[in-house]
Every structure is written in structure tokens, then in C-alpha cells.
Amino acid sequence: MRGGCNGRAPGDSQRCALIVGPALALLLAGCGSSGLSSSLSSLNIFDSNKATQTAAADGSTAETEDIECPGVTVRTGASTLTIGDNTKGAESGVLSLRYQGTIIRTARECNVSAGVMTMKVGIEGRIITGPAGGPGEVNVPLRVAVVQEGVNPKPIASKFARIPVTVASDNDRVAFTHVESDITFPMPVPAGDIDSYVVYVGFDTLTQPEKKPPVAKRKPAPKPAAKPRQS
């Protein structure tokens, strides 16, 4: 399948076994999807790249028996997050680095029902403090995008999220996890074209945070008119 599984090349004879960290595994296990089994090891809950399928009204699932879940890969150029010192007079360069983020692991599962695929994508990463870093909160911008690769790549679905990560000390390494549990799109026709679908994950620093509308200032109440003096 194009895109591979966690960076594995297409045609790899070994089945893709998505290994996730305990924290990510626990989060994914709590998402309430029928595709997860409590009997599976917390370190290998995604041991199959086959899509599960919900039977149609007539009980048939033959059309989706051979469908594979699209692979996940970290988009080139979006695997590292760097946050510098924006204060006035701060020098540029390595010494101005406050925080650096990296993506460590990914995981996914999918379900097909009535011609619609629903994917759940998990991301585990880490934030470390740089020379100019310290305690504070980092808003990690993550993008999950499904793309149909080919001569003319076609965007299929996209999700964006900001994950707050609290850094507690001047020299800290903080793990973070995020599960995007509702990536939904119609199955292609023919269904075999799903092999060209790839799920890209990465840091999206180009998406600007939403600006809150300014709070309207209350106008001061008009002063009561002065009463005329009695002569």
C-alpha cells in the first residue's frame, strides 16, 4: 500500500504492527471503538492493518473484506516544532530556542460502514526545553490530513488541533498524546483505490489561532441633567 505503515516501504513482506506507547495506548483504548479489544497488549493494540467493517442491513460485508487501513506517515518538513524567544532584543539562533517538539509514534485504526470509512489516528510526541526555555505552556499545533496520492494528489479530509502541554521546569522533557477519533470520508470507487490513500501527520505552524472578538466597552451612563437653582 502506498505510504507504508510508519514509514515502511510498500511491498514489505512483514505485516505492519503499530507499536504505541502506554500513554497513547490507554487513550486509544478509552475511545470506545469496537475496533479495539481489551485483551490486546497495551503495547500492541494496533496489530492489524485490516479495516474492520460494520455489516450492512442485509448482513453482507463481502465488499469490504479485503480493504486495508490507510497508512500513517509524518509529513516531510513537519516533523519538528521549534519555538524561539520572541522577546524584544532576543538574539536569533540556537541559543534563542525555547522549546522543540518532535513526533515519536503514530497509530491508526479504521472502520467501514455503508461505504464510509471512519479513521482514528493517534499521535505521541515530546516537548523539550531549549537554552532559552523554562516553565510555561506550549500550544502544540497538530494537523492530520488524508491525501489520495497520484499524479495530481487530492486532499480527502483534514483535522487541526492545538494540544496544550505544560512544561514544569527549566530542563524538562514532556510527552504529549493526541487522538483524532473522527476522520470520516466516503470510500473511493472502486474500493481498491484506498491503497493510494495516505494519512499525513505533522506540526502545522501556518494555521493562526482564532482571534477572539474584542470585548465591547460599556458606555458610561449619561449624567443626570443639573436641576435649575431655586431663586
N, C-alpha and C positions, 0 to 999 in steps of 0.2 A: 504494500500500500504506500502511496506517495506520502512523503513527510516522515515516515517511520514512526517509531514509538520511543519518545525521549531521546531523539537523535540517532536512533539505529537506522541503518541504511535499508532501503527497500530490498526485499528478497532475502533478508536474514532468515536462516533456517530455524533459528530458535524462536519460540513464541515469546511475545513481549510480556514480561511480568513487571508491572509497575510497582515499584517499591516506594512506600511513603513513610515518613517519619511518624512516630507515635502521636504527636500532637495533631498532625493533619489527618491521620487515620481516625482518631477519635472524633474529630469534627465531621468528617465524611460519614462516619458510622451513625452520627446523630441526625442526619438529614432526612431520615425516614423514607428512603427509596427502596423499592422492592428489589433493586439490583444488588443490594448489599446483604451479606449474610453474617450474622453474629458469630458463626462458627469458624469464620476465616481468621487467620492470624492478623493481628493489628499491624504487622509489618508487611503484609502482602494481601491486602483486601481486594486489590485490583489484579487478580491473577489471570484474567482473560480479556482479550481484545474483541471478543464477540459481543454484538449488541443483543441485549435481551429484548423480547418483544411481547407486547400485550395482545392476546388473541382478539380477532375481530368478532363481530356479533355472531357470525356463523361458526366460530371456533377455529378458523383457519389461521395459520401462521406461516404457511409454506413460502410466501413471497419474501419473508424477511429472515429465513433460516440461515442464510449464508452472508448476511450483512455484518461487516466489521465496523467497530467504533473508530471514527477518525483519530489519527494520532495527534499528539500534542508536542510542539516544539517551541523553544524560546526564540523569538524573532531576532534576527541579526541586528545589532545596534541598539537593542532594547533590553539587554541582559543585565546592565549595570545602571544603578541610580546614583548620581553624585549631587550632593547639596553643599554649596560653598557658603562662605561668610559674606553676607550681603551688606554688612555694616559699612558706614562711610569710612573711607580711608583704609579698608582692608586690602591686603595685598592679594594678587591673584596667584594661582599655582597650587602645588601640593599642600603647602602649609596652611592654605585657606580652606581646606576641605573640612567640613563639619561632620557630615555623615556620608556613608557609602552603603548602598543596598545591592544585594545580589539575589538571584533566584536559584534555589538549591535543587528542588524536586518538583515534579508535576505529577498529576494523576487524573484519570478520567474514567467515566462510565457513561453508557447511553442506553436509551430505551426507545423502541419504535412502536408507535401505536397509531393506527388509522392513517398511515402514510406520513406521519410527522415524527421526526427524531427530536428527543429531548436529551441534552447532554448535561453532565455535572462535571465541572473541571475544578480541581484543587491545585493550589499553588502554595509552596512553602519557601520562605526566603529568610534573609538575615540582614539586619542593620547593624553596622559597626560605627563607632565614633572615630573621627579623624583628628588631626592635630589641633584644629580649631573647634572641635566639638565639645559637647558637655551635656548635662542633663537637659531634657526637653522632650517635646513631642514631634514626631515626624509623620506627616501625612503621605503615605506611600501610594502613588498613582499607578494602578494596575489596569491593563487592557487585555481582554480575551476576545479574539476575533477568529471567526470561521471563514476560511477562504477556499474557493474552488480553484485549484491551481491549473495552469494550462498556458496556452499561447497568450491568452488575454485573461489574467487572473480575475476572478469575480468575487467580490465580498458577499458573504451569505448572512452573517449575523455578527454583532459586536456588543460587548458589555464593558462598561468602565466603572471602576470603584476606587475610592480613596480609603486606605486602611490606616487608622491611627496606631502608631507604635510609640510607646513610652520608653525613653532612654533614661535610665536611673542614675548613671554616674559618668564621670569624665572618660573612663576607659571601659566601655561596655559593648557586649555583643547580644543583640536581642533578636530572637526568632519571631517570625510572624507567619500566620497562615490565613488563607482566604479560599472560600469555596463559592464558586459561581454555580448555583444549582438549577438555573432555569434558562439554558441556552437552547432555544427551540427554533426549528426551521423545517420546511417541507422536505421530504425525501426527493432526490432527483429522479428523473425518468430518462433512461432506465435506472433502476436502483443500483446497478453496478458502478455508476458514475460516482458513488460515495467514496470510492477508492481514491479519487482525486481531491477529496476534501482534507484540509489540514487546519488544526486549531493552533493559532499562534498566541503565545502569552508574552508579556513584557511590560516594562515600565513605560508609561505614557506621560512624558513631561510637557507635551504640547497642549494638552487639554487644560484650559484655565478653570480654576474653581469658580463656581457660580457666585456672582456678586449679589449680596442681599440688598433689597431696595432700601434707600435711605429712609430713616425714620422721620416722619413729618413732624416738624416742630409746632408745638401748640402756640397759637397766637395769644398774647396776653389779653385778658378780658378788658373791655373798654372801661375807662374810669367814669364813674357817675358824674353827670353834669353838676357843676357847682350851683348851689342854691343861692338865689339873689339875697343880698343882705337886707334885713328889715331896717327901715329908717326910723 
